[in-house]
Amino acid sequence: MPISATEAEDQTLYMKRLKYEFDNRTFAYLSMKKAAHVLKDDPAGVFYQAYYDLEVVNQDIYKRNAISLNFDYKANWFTRFRGHAAGLATHLVTFRPESLIKVIVPYIPKLEQLRDLADPQHQQFFDHVVAQEQAQLQASQIAKEEGWAQGAKVLRGFVDGNELIKTVATPVGDQ
């Protein structure tokens, strides 16, 4: 397991944070997929579609990096259930940007801690882990202040401008 943490306590924390983040990305992928579909004719739909588009790319990035991290990740039934349930909840309620902000703000320091515990050879991946969460926060804050469409632009800009995403999107033989 590529990890820079040497203390057993830090290694345990690293694994806990890594598993949680992979679960979080699965949850986000499943819930945003459903939300984008359910809200396609709603003003929030453009935001949730952009969020889903980010999560589609994240799935590829995370799968590739799980291999290099020697991390055998498989989402458990509870994570999959939560993702589907959250997506289905959009039939009843549109999650406001404030709700997303409340979840993301305390989570970013945990991702920064994960990055700090990781082996430096995986710096680019863990920088992406933190940056994509910061982009979600910025997009949610802008959606709150300026509207869903403006928040969606932030997410699209992140996907279009992110070097790791460009690298992952390039077929292996073309790199």
trRosetta pair geometry for C-beta under 8 A, 3 or more apart (Angstrom, degrees):
i j d omega theta_ij theta_ji phi_ij phi_ji
1 11 7.9 102 92 -156 136 103
1 15 7.5 -15 -171 -85 158 100
1 69 7.0 19 -150 168 66 76
1 70 5.6 -128 -92 79 48 112
1 71 7.1 74 -127 -74 92 78
2 68 7.4 -16 7 140 144 76
2 69 5.6 -107 40 -134 105 59
2 70 6.8 125 -7 21 82 102
2 118 7.1 35 121 -170 91 79
2 119 3.9 -86 169 18 91 144
2 121 6.3 -91 -162 62 138 112
2 122 5.7 121 116 -23 138 127
3 11 6.0 97 125 -120 156 81
3 14 5.2 99 -138 135 128 166
3 117 6.5 -16 -160 148 93 86
3 118 6.3 -78 -124 -130 56 41
3 119 5.6 -72 -62 -40 7 89
4 117 6.4 -175 56 174 86 37
4 118 6.2 46 6 111 98 23
4 119 4.9 147 -47 -96 80 44
4 120 6.3 64 -69 -22 136 75
5 10 3.3 -153 -162 125 126 116
5 11 5.0 -175 101 -66 119 58
5 13 7.4 -174 -127 58 168 96
5 14 5.2 -159 13 -34 142 134
5 117 4.5 -2 -46 -160 117 92
6 10 6.9 34 45 57 40 134
6 11 7.8 -36 163 -47 5 102
7 10 4.4 86 64 8 91 104
7 11 6.9 -159 92 -8 46 85
8 11 5.6 -54 -148 36 33 114
8 12 6.4 35 153 -20 66 104
9 12 5.8 -55 -152 34 29 111
9 13 6.4 28 151 -17 64 107
10 13 5.5 -53 -146 39 34 112
10 14 6.2 42 152 -25 66 103
10 117 5.7 -172 177 -132 99 114
11 14 5.5 -48 -147 32 31 116
11 15 6.6 28 155 -15 63 104
12 15 6.0 -56 -150 38 30 108
12 16 6.3 31 152 -20 65 108
13 16 5.6 -55 -146 37 32 113
13 17 6.1 27 158 -15 67 108
13 113 7.4 -68 150 145 123 120
13 117 6.6 -153 95 -95 101 163
14 17 6.1 -60 -146 40 25 105
14 18 6.0 25 156 -20 64 111
14 114 6.7 117 -136 -137 61 66
14 117 4.2 -152 -90 133 103 137
14 118 6.9 145 -144 -73 117 59
15 18 5.7 -53 -140 38 29 112
15 19 6.2 29 160 -17 64 107
16 19 6.1 -57 -148 37 25 108
16 20 6.3 23 154 -18 62 111
17 20 5.7 -57 -145 39 30 112
17 21 6.2 30 157 -20 66 107
17 110 6.0 -168 -129 169 112 93
17 111 7.5 164 -179 -99 117 39
17 113 6.5 -147 -101 94 162 99
17 114 4.0 -154 132 -87 136 107
17 117 7.3 116 46 42 140 141
18 21 5.9 -56 -147 36 28 109
18 22 6.5 24 156 -14 63 106
18 69 7.5 -173 -157 162 141 151
18 71 6.4 -117 153 -127 134 149
18 114 6.3 146 -66 -149 64 121
19 22 5.9 -57 -149 39 30 108
19 23 6.2 31 152 -17 65 108
19 73 7.5 176 -122 -115 64 99
20 23 5.6 -56 -149 40 31 113
20 24 6.1 36 151 -26 66 106
20 110 7.7 -48 93 148 141 136
21 24 5.3 -49 -144 33 33 117
21 25 6.5 34 156 -19 64 100
21 111 6.6 104 -100 -107 128 90
21 114 6.4 48 -32 -115 143 175
21 129 6.3 13 -174 -157 147 126
22 25 5.9 -50 -149 34 33 110
22 26 6.7 33 151 -17 63 103
22 62 6.2 146 -121 -176 81 130
22 66 7.0 75 -113 -90 135 117
22 71 7.4 -168 -54 138 151 134
22 73 4.7 -102 172 -142 157 148
22 75 7.7 -146 136 -79 93 78
23 26 5.7 -56 -152 37 34 111
23 27 6.2 36 151 -20 68 107
23 75 6.5 127 -118 -123 65 84
23 76 7.8 -14 -113 24 112 89
23 79 4.6 -120 -152 -115 95 138
24 27 5.6 -52 -146 37 31 114
24 28 6.2 30 155 -18 65 107
24 107 7.8 135 -134 -160 158 142
25 28 5.6 -51 -142 39 31 111
25 29 6.2 37 155 -24 64 105
25 55 6.8 164 -166 -143 74 88
25 58 5.3 -139 -151 139 120 128
25 59 7.1 166 153 -83 114 57
25 62 5.4 148 107 -51 166 164
26 29 5.7 -52 -147 34 29 113
26 30 6.4 21 159 -12 64 108
26 75 4.2 162 -163 -92 168 137
26 79 5.3 50 91 148 129 125
26 80 7.0 -59 152 -79 122 63
26 83 6.2 -97 133 -56 74 148
27 30 6.2 -64 -149 41 26 104
27 31 6.0 12 162 -8 66 116
27 79 5.7 -101 -63 -169 90 84
27 82 5.5 -24 -123 99 110 110
27 83 4.4 -152 -137 -79 47 93
27 86 7.0 57 -179 20 92 144
28 31 6.1 -62 -136 46 26 103
28 32 5.6 19 168 -14 66 116
28 51 7.6 -111 180 162 103 103
28 55 5.0 -156 120 -107 99 131
28 58 7.6 9 86 70 126 153
28 83 7.5 -66 4 -122 17 105
29 32 6.4 -60 -137 41 18 103
29 33 6.3 26 159 -27 58 109
29 52 7.6 90 -145 -143 49 68
29 55 4.2 180 -95 160 66 123
29 56 7.2 120 -134 -72 99 44
29 58 7.1 -141 -72 75 105 110
29 59 5.7 76 -106 -67 147 112
29 83 6.9 -4 69 -153 66 141
30 33 5.8 -53 -149 28 26 115
30 34 6.8 16 158 -9 61 106
30 80 6.5 143 -72 -146 165 56
30 83 2.8 67 71 149 131 128
30 84 5.6 -61 163 -57 126 57
30 86 7.7 100 100 53 93 102
30 87 6.1 -111 140 -26 71 132
31 34 6.1 -60 -154 41 32 105
31 35 6.0 30 152 -19 68 112
31 82 7.8 -41 -59 130 117 70
31 83 4.8 -120 -38 -157 79 63
31 84 7.6 -121 -80 -58 62 13
31 86 3.8 -18 -118 91 127 116
31 87 4.4 -160 -138 -55 47 81
32 35 5.3 -53 -135 42 35 113
32 36 5.9 41 161 -25 68 103
32 48 5.9 -171 -152 -170 77 81
32 51 4.7 -132 -137 113 133 101
32 52 3.9 -177 138 -83 106 74
32 55 5.1 138 53 9 143 148
32 87 7.4 -80 4 -96 15 102
33 36 6.2 -54 -150 31 22 110
33 37 6.8 16 152 -13 58 109
33 52 5.5 122 -81 -137 45 121
33 55 7.5 -109 -46 87 81 135
33 87 6.4 -21 68 -115 71 147
34 37 5.8 -61 -153 39 33 110
34 38 6.0 25 156 -15 70 111
34 84 6.8 107 -39 -142 149 50
34 86 7.7 140 60 92 129 64
34 87 2.4 83 56 173 136 127
34 88 6.2 -49 165 -51 152 49
34 90 6.5 158 121 30 93 124
35 38 5.9 -57 -138 42 29 106
35 39 5.7 0 171 7 67 118
35 48 4.3 -117 123 -164 107 141
35 51 7.6 -12 82 73 129 127
35 52 7.2 -171 66 -58 90 113
35 86 7.8 -35 -50 129 111 84
35 87 5.4 -116 -35 -132 70 71
35 90 4.5 141 -115 -50 75 161
35 95 7.6 -46 -126 22 141 110
36 39 6.6 -69 -131 53 18 92
36 40 6.6 52 158 -73 58 81
36 45 6.7 92 -152 -160 51 72
36 48 4.5 -163 -81 124 63 95
36 49 4.3 109 -143 -88 112 58
36 51 7.3 -161 -67 61 106 87
36 52 4.2 -52 -34 -13 144 149
37 40 6.1 -21 -157 -33 27 111
38 87 7.2 154 -7 173 128 76
38 88 8.0 139 -61 -126 149 30
38 90 4.4 137 80 103 146 115
38 91 5.7 -107 -147 -71 139 64
39 42 4.2 -68 -162 43 80 121
39 44 5.1 -57 -178 87 143 94
39 45 4.0 -169 126 -86 83 76
39 48 5.2 78 61 36 134 145
39 90 5.9 -77 -40 169 104 131
39 94 6.4 97 -105 -113 130 107
40 45 4.6 117 -124 -153 18 141
40 49 7.2 75 -109 -64 73 119
41 45 6.3 97 18 -35 18 156
42 45 4.7 128 58 -33 71 97
42 94 6.5 -158 154 -91 154 140
43 46 7.3 -44 -180 15 43 101
43 147 7.4 -76 168 -169 122 99
43 148 5.2 141 143 30 84 141
43 149 7.5 -75 -172 -36 84 89
44 47 5.4 -57 -167 40 59 115
44 48 5.9 49 142 -16 86 108
44 94 5.0 146 19 -165 162 133
44 148 4.9 -146 -109 -111 46 150
45 48 5.8 -62 -143 44 32 104
45 49 6.0 35 158 -23 69 106
45 148 7.8 70 36 150 41 148
46 49 5.8 -51 -145 34 28 113
46 50 6.5 28 154 -17 61 105
46 148 5.8 119 60 131 96 107
46 149 5.3 18 87 -101 149 68
46 152 4.5 -68 134 -49 91 165
47 50 5.9 -58 -153 37 30 108
47 51 6.3 30 150 -19 65 108
47 139 7.3 148 -150 160 98 112
47 143 5.6 57 -116 -111 146 139
47 148 4.1 -104 -28 -167 122 91
47 149 7.3 -104 -55 -69 84 26
47 151 5.0 22 -119 87 116 113
47 152 4.5 -121 -94 -64 51 93
47 155 7.4 113 -155 7 61 139
48 51 5.3 -47 -142 37 37 116
48 52 6.2 42 154 -21 65 102
48 90 7.7 80 -125 -129 165 156
49 52 5.6 -52 -148 36 31 113
49 53 6.4 37 150 -23 63 103
49 152 7.2 24 62 -134 84 127
50 53 5.5 -48 -148 32 33 116
50 54 6.7 38 150 -19 62 100
50 139 7.5 -154 108 -157 128 147
50 151 7.8 171 65 116 141 73
50 152 3.9 150 -6 -152 147 82
50 153 7.8 -77 -116 -38 164 20
50 155 3.9 120 143 83 115 130
50 156 5.2 -78 -137 -49 119 84
50 159 7.8 -150 -169 -2 82 132
51 54 5.8 -51 -157 32 33 113
51 55 6.6 29 148 -16 64 106
51 136 7.1 72 -127 -122 99 96
51 139 7.5 170 -81 114 91 151
51 152 7.9 -87 -28 -113 74 73
51 155 5.8 -86 -74 -131 53 163
52 55 5.5 -57 -148 39 36 111
52 56 6.4 44 151 -27 67 98
53 56 5.7 -44 -150 25 33 115
53 57 6.9 29 152 -12 61 102
53 155 7.2 119 63 138 103 115
53 156 7.3 26 80 -98 144 73
53 159 6.2 -39 124 -68 106 168
54 57 5.9 -60 -158 39 34 108
54 58 6.2 36 147 -23 68 108
54 132 6.5 152 178 -158 120 110
54 135 7.4 -172 -130 102 150 130
54 136 7.5 -178 106 -76 162 93
54 155 5.4 -94 -41 -172 129 105
54 158 6.8 21 -109 87 122 118
54 159 5.5 -130 -95 -69 74 113
55 58 5.1 -48 -141 36 38 118
55 59 6.6 52 155 -32 64 93
56 59 5.9 -44 -159 18 31 115
56 60 7.5 24 148 -10 58 100
57 60 6.0 -57 -163 35 39 109
57 61 6.4 34 147 -15 71 109
57 159 5.9 152 2 -135 158 106
57 165 5.4 9 176 -135 138 109
57 168 7.2 117 -173 87 86 133
57 169 7.4 -33 -133 -68 104 103
58 61 5.4 -58 -143 42 37 111
58 62 5.7 31 161 -18 73 110
58 132 6.4 118 -91 -177 118 166
59 62 6.1 -58 -141 40 23 106
59 63 6.2 24 159 -19 61 110
60 63 5.9 -56 -144 35 27 110
60 64 6.4 23 159 -15 63 108
60 168 5.5 134 119 159 112 126
60 169 7.8 86 102 -80 154 58
61 64 6.1 -61 -151 38 26 107
61 65 6.2 12 158 -8 64 114
61 125 7.3 162 170 -134 101 87
61 128 6.4 -113 174 132 149 152
61 164 6.4 63 -128 141 130 112
61 165 7.0 -58 -65 -97 129 62
61 168 5.0 -75 -87 -83 77 167
62 65 5.8 -62 -141 45 30 104
62 66 6.1 42 156 -33 66 101
62 73 7.7 -57 153 65 104 157
63 66 5.8 -46 -147 23 29 115
63 67 7.3 31 153 -18 57 99
64 67 6.1 -56 -168 28 34 112
64 68 7.0 18 147 -6 67 106
64 168 6.2 -167 21 -129 154 107
65 68 5.5 -55 -145 43 46 105
65 69 5.7 41 155 -16 74 109
65 122 7.1 102 -158 -151 110 114
65 125 4.5 124 -125 -133 145 145
66 69 5.8 -61 -141 46 28 108
66 71 4.6 -100 -153 75 73 96
66 72 7.4 111 166 -94 110 17
66 73 4.8 -95 -135 15 141 115
67 70 7.6 22 175 -74 31 36
68 122 7.0 157 116 -103 116 108
68 125 7.8 179 73 -42 129 152
69 122 6.4 54 -87 -108 93 155
69 125 7.8 -128 -54 98 114 164
75 79 4.5 -118 -168 84 97 130
75 80 5.4 112 128 -52 123 89
76 79 5.3 98 55 8 70 100
76 80 7.3 -140 99 0 37 91
77 80 5.7 -60 -149 42 34 110
77 81 5.9 38 153 -24 69 108
78 81 5.5 -51 -143 36 30 114
78 82 6.3 32 157 -20 64 104
79 82 5.9 -53 -148 35 29 110
79 83 6.5 30 153 -19 62 107
80 83 5.7 -56 -151 35 31 113
80 84 6.4 25 156 -13 66 107
81 84 6.0 -60 -149 40 29 105
81 85 6.0 27 156 -19 67 112
82 85 5.7 -58 -141 40 28 111
82 86 6.1 29 160 -20 65 106
83 86 6.1 -54 -145 34 25 108
83 87 6.5 24 155 -15 60 108
84 87 5.7 -59 -152 39 31 112
84 88 6.2 30 153 -18 67 108
85 88 5.7 -55 -146 38 31 110
85 89 6.5 43 151 -32 63 100
86 89 5.5 -44 -152 21 33 119
86 90 7.8 45 149 -28 56 89
87 90 6.1 -42 -172 9 40 112
88 91 5.9 -25 178 2 58 113
89 92 5.7 -62 -169 42 56 104
89 93 6.1 -28 158 47 90 92
89 95 7.9 59 106 -48 115 102
90 93 7.0 -88 -121 73 35 48
90 94 6.3 50 -147 -101 82 53
90 95 7.1 -66 -95 -7 88 89
95 99 4.7 -104 -172 71 92 144
95 100 6.5 100 138 -47 115 88
96 99 5.2 108 59 -2 70 98
96 100 7.7 -138 102 2 45 86
96 144 7.6 73 162 -103 91 87
97 100 5.6 -57 -155 38 43 111
97 101 6.1 45 149 -24 73 105
97 140 4.4 155 -159 -172 90 75
97 141 7.1 161 166 -73 128 18
97 143 4.2 173 -84 91 135 107
97 144 3.8 -139 91 -61 140 85
97 151 6.7 -150 -101 -86 128 159
98 101 5.5 -52 -145 35 33 115
98 102 6.4 37 156 -23 65 104
98 144 6.1 99 -57 -110 70 127
99 102 5.9 -52 -151 31 30 112
99 103 6.9 21 154 -11 61 107
100 103 6.0 -65 -156 39 33 106
100 104 5.9 22 156 -16 71 115
100 136 7.0 -123 170 160 121 99
100 137 7.9 -171 134 -106 97 47
100 140 4.2 -141 95 -120 124 143
101 104 5.9 -62 -136 41 28 105
101 105 6.0 34 169 -30 67 107
101 137 6.6 88 -121 -144 68 75
101 140 5.0 -174 -62 124 79 130
101 141 6.3 95 -99 -72 122 72
101 144 6.9 -7 -34 -40 138 144
102 105 6.7 -42 -136 22 20 110
103 106 7.6 -82 -172 42 26 90
103 107 6.4 15 151 -18 64 126
104 107 5.5 -75 -150 40 33 114
104 108 6.5 43 162 -38 73 96
104 133 6.3 171 -154 -179 99 89
104 136 5.7 -160 -114 105 144 108
104 137 4.5 -172 130 -84 140 90
104 140 6.5 156 14 24 148 151
105 108 6.6 -47 -158 9 26 110
105 137 6.7 112 -73 -126 60 126
106 109 7.0 -50 -169 29 45 105
106 110 7.6 42 143 -14 66 109
107 110 5.5 -60 -162 36 48 115
107 111 6.5 45 147 -19 77 103
107 133 6.5 -125 108 -165 109 139
108 111 5.7 -56 -150 36 37 110
108 112 6.4 39 152 -21 68 103
108 130 6.9 78 -156 -150 81 81
108 133 5.5 173 -98 121 79 126
108 134 6.4 79 -123 -76 128 75
108 137 6.8 -18 -58 -39 132 148
109 112 5.3 -50 -145 36 37 115
109 113 6.3 42 153 -22 65 102
110 113 5.6 -49 -151 34 33 114
110 114 6.6 39 147 -22 62 101
111 114 5.3 -46 -149 32 37 116
111 115 6.5 41 150 -20 65 101
111 129 5.5 -159 -165 132 115 102
111 130 4.9 159 127 -95 117 71
111 133 5.5 152 4 19 167 156
112 115 5.6 -50 -150 34 34 114
112 116 6.4 34 150 -20 64 105
112 130 5.8 73 -80 -113 66 130
113 116 5.6 -54 -148 36 33 113
113 117 6.4 28 155 -16 65 108
114 117 5.9 -62 -150 38 29 108
114 118 6.4 38 152 -35 64 106
114 126 6.6 -157 115 -143 89 114
114 129 6.9 -75 93 116 128 149
115 118 5.7 -51 -150 19 31 118
115 123 7.7 68 -167 -137 96 58
115 126 3.8 146 -118 156 83 121
115 127 6.9 95 -137 -67 135 44
115 129 6.5 -175 -71 66 101 118
115 130 5.6 -27 -41 -38 145 124
118 122 5.2 -89 161 75 123 115
118 123 7.5 163 99 -82 116 46
118 125 8.0 -125 165 78 160 102
118 126 4.9 180 40 -58 156 153
119 122 5.3 74 72 12 85 101
120 123 5.3 5 -166 -50 57 109
122 125 4.9 -40 179 39 87 117
122 126 5.8 78 122 -16 91 103
123 126 6.1 -68 -145 46 29 101
123 127 5.9 35 157 -25 69 107
124 127 5.7 -51 -145 34 27 114
124 128 6.6 31 153 -20 60 104
124 164 5.7 155 162 -90 101 115
125 128 5.6 -57 -158 33 32 112
125 129 6.6 38 146 -26 66 101
125 164 7.1 136 -96 -141 45 146
126 129 5.0 -37 -145 25 43 120
126 130 6.7 39 156 -12 65 99
127 130 6.1 -58 -154 40 32 105
127 131 5.9 28 152 -18 67 115
127 164 7.7 162 80 -37 97 138
128 131 5.5 -59 -136 43 31 110
128 132 5.9 29 166 -22 69 106
128 162 6.9 86 -125 -175 99 128
128 164 4.5 -66 -78 49 136 161
128 165 7.8 148 -136 -43 128 75
129 132 6.6 -56 -146 32 19 104
129 133 7.0 13 154 -11 55 109
130 133 6.0 -66 -157 39 32 108
130 134 6.3 30 151 -18 69 109
131 134 5.5 -54 -145 38 34 112
131 135 6.3 38 154 -23 66 103
131 158 7.5 170 146 -155 96 115
131 162 7.1 149 117 -121 136 116
132 135 5.5 -47 -147 33 34 115
132 136 6.6 40 150 -21 62 100
132 158 6.8 125 -119 158 62 138
132 162 7.8 23 -78 -107 88 157
133 136 5.5 -47 -152 32 36 114
133 137 6.6 38 148 -19 64 102
134 137 5.5 -51 -150 35 36 114
134 138 6.3 35 153 -17 67 104
135 138 5.7 -51 -143 39 32 110
135 139 6.1 34 156 -20 65 108
135 154 6.4 176 -170 148 80 96
135 155 6.3 114 149 -108 109 55
135 158 3.8 50 -144 -93 152 158
136 139 5.7 -55 -144 39 28 112
136 140 6.2 28 155 -19 63 108
136 155 7.3 46 -97 -98 55 100
137 140 5.8 -58 -148 37 28 110
137 141 6.3 27 155 -18 65 106
138 141 5.7 -54 -146 36 31 111
138 142 6.3 26 156 -14 65 107
138 154 5.3 -151 112 -177 100 146
139 142 5.9 -57 -146 40 29 107
139 143 6.1 33 153 -22 65 107
139 151 4.3 91 176 -173 73 82
139 152 7.2 81 -160 -70 116 20
139 154 3.9 -166 -92 80 80 124
139 155 4.7 39 -103 -48 156 87
139 158 7.7 -80 -49 -8 121 131
140 143 5.5 -50 -143 36 31 114
140 144 6.4 37 153 -23 62 103
140 151 6.3 64 -85 -145 22 133
141 144 5.6 -51 -153 31 31 114
141 145 6.5 13 155 -5 65 110
141 151 7.9 153 57 -109 39 104
142 145 5.9 -63 -142 47 33 101
142 146 5.3 -28 179 34 74 113
142 150 5.0 -121 151 122 109 103
142 151 4.7 163 84 -88 91 68
142 153 7.9 -86 121 57 148 93
142 154 5.5 135 34 -29 147 139
143 146 7.1 -69 -106 60 16 71
143 147 6.5 -57 -150 120 53 20
143 148 5.2 36 -145 -105 104 41
143 150 6.6 178 -88 72 48 81
143 151 2.8 -13 -59 -39 94 149
143 152 7.6 82 -87 -27 108 62
144 151 7.8 83 -6 -71 54 131
145 150 8.0 -75 80 88 79 142
146 150 3.9 -26 106 51 120 161
146 151 7.3 160 68 -40 92 74
147 150 5.2 92 65 10 78 103
147 151 7.2 -145 102 -4 41 91
148 151 5.7 -62 -153 38 33 112
148 152 6.3 37 152 -24 68 105
149 152 5.5 -50 -151 31 33 116
149 153 6.8 42 149 -26 62 98
150 153 5.6 -44 -156 23 37 116
150 154 7.3 41 147 -20 61 96
151 154 5.7 -48 -161 26 40 114
151 155 7.0 35 147 -13 67 102
152 155 5.7 -55 -154 37 39 110
152 156 6.2 36 151 -17 71 107
153 156 5.7 -55 -144 41 32 110
153 157 6.0 37 155 -23 66 108
154 157 5.7 -54 -146 36 27 113
154 158 6.5 31 153 -22 62 103
155 158 5.7 -51 -152 31 32 113
155 159 6.6 28 153 -14 64 104
156 159 5.8 -55 -150 38 34 109
156 160 6.0 26 155 -14 68 112
157 160 5.8 -59 -139 44 29 107
157 161 5.7 3 168 0 66 120
158 161 6.4 -72 -135 49 20 94
158 162 5.8 31 167 -43 63 114
159 162 6.3 -49 -135 14 20 114
159 165 5.9 -167 -158 -173 56 170
162 165 4.0 71 85 8 108 113
162 166 6.8 179 94 -12 57 82
163 166 5.5 -53 -149 35 36 112
163 167 6.3 37 153 -20 67 104
164 167 5.5 -52 -148 36 35 113
164 168 6.2 30 155 -16 67 107
165 168 5.8 -56 -144 40 30 107
165 169 6.0 29 156 -21 65 111
166 169 5.7 -58 -143 38 28 111
166 170 6.6 33 155 -28 62 103
167 170 5.9 -55 -156 24 30 112
167 175 6.7 53 -156 -123 80 117
170 174 5.0 -125 176 86 99 110
170 175 5.3 122 109 -79 129 78
171 174 4.8 75 65 9 84 111
171 175 7.8 -141 90 -31 45 80
172 175 6.4 -42 -161 -3 34 114
